[in-house]
């Protein structure tokens, strides 16, 4: 029994040391180092694992030595570090985007479905059935290659307006709209293989919205994909320059970043864009294929003119991302 307890202690000690180190290093996640950036993603997992290790140490350790106290203090500090980021996505804090007070189906309301289809996924039926069920006004689909473009053509009868940038390098994107789109522009903010969308859509009440669809590259390296290491989220900073002094604006997409409420720093804006999740929940959209390793990668940010009616993470559709659905109201 004593030997088993000692073995458990050693395992917990090693895991706890790793978690404490990761929490401290995650403070530098905006540095131009790939592995430090990656520490920003699993903050929920770091928080939960640190809490479990803290409890485990209390049970398995009988005689406490100085390094046990040091490790315990490090775990507590790590929990506070991760809590600092995570607390914004709990109901403890106020919402950043107010909830609509009067929902009457008026002409100033619209809905958006955001989905990363996963280019290698070759079963479109679950997503198409979900779109039929939710019947959103706008659909932003990412990782759209030629195969997916053909499958999504079935939407064109219901969605007469669209913007498309199809490619075979995981960054193709399509926007379908029931509302008129004008001044559409496909930008390549930081990489010639990575498109982003800018367009103006007109609601039934003739009010206009600036819509931005974006899917920047991740902070890691893949053999056939663009590498974001050292780029300091340049695509998002370029986007921020376009948002300032625009119409009421929406930014939506798979940001390949968990964000954790520092959109101002990422985009170079301040008190202009607001995260619809703040004060409401995590709405983890990735990874839909793993039970434990989940974090929010698909985001929607809006300017101050918007109110949130509904926000949902939808069911699994064969992609490694869950679709995100929301209903918004424009108040001017």
Helices and strands as residue ranges (DSSP letters): H 2-25, G 26-28, H 34-38, H 43-60, H 66-86, G 87-89, E 109-116, H 125-134, E 138-142, H 146-152, G 153-155, E 161-165, E 173-177, E 181-187, E 196-202, E 208-213, H 234-243, E 249-254, H 263-267, E 274-275, E 298-302, E 306-313, E 324-330
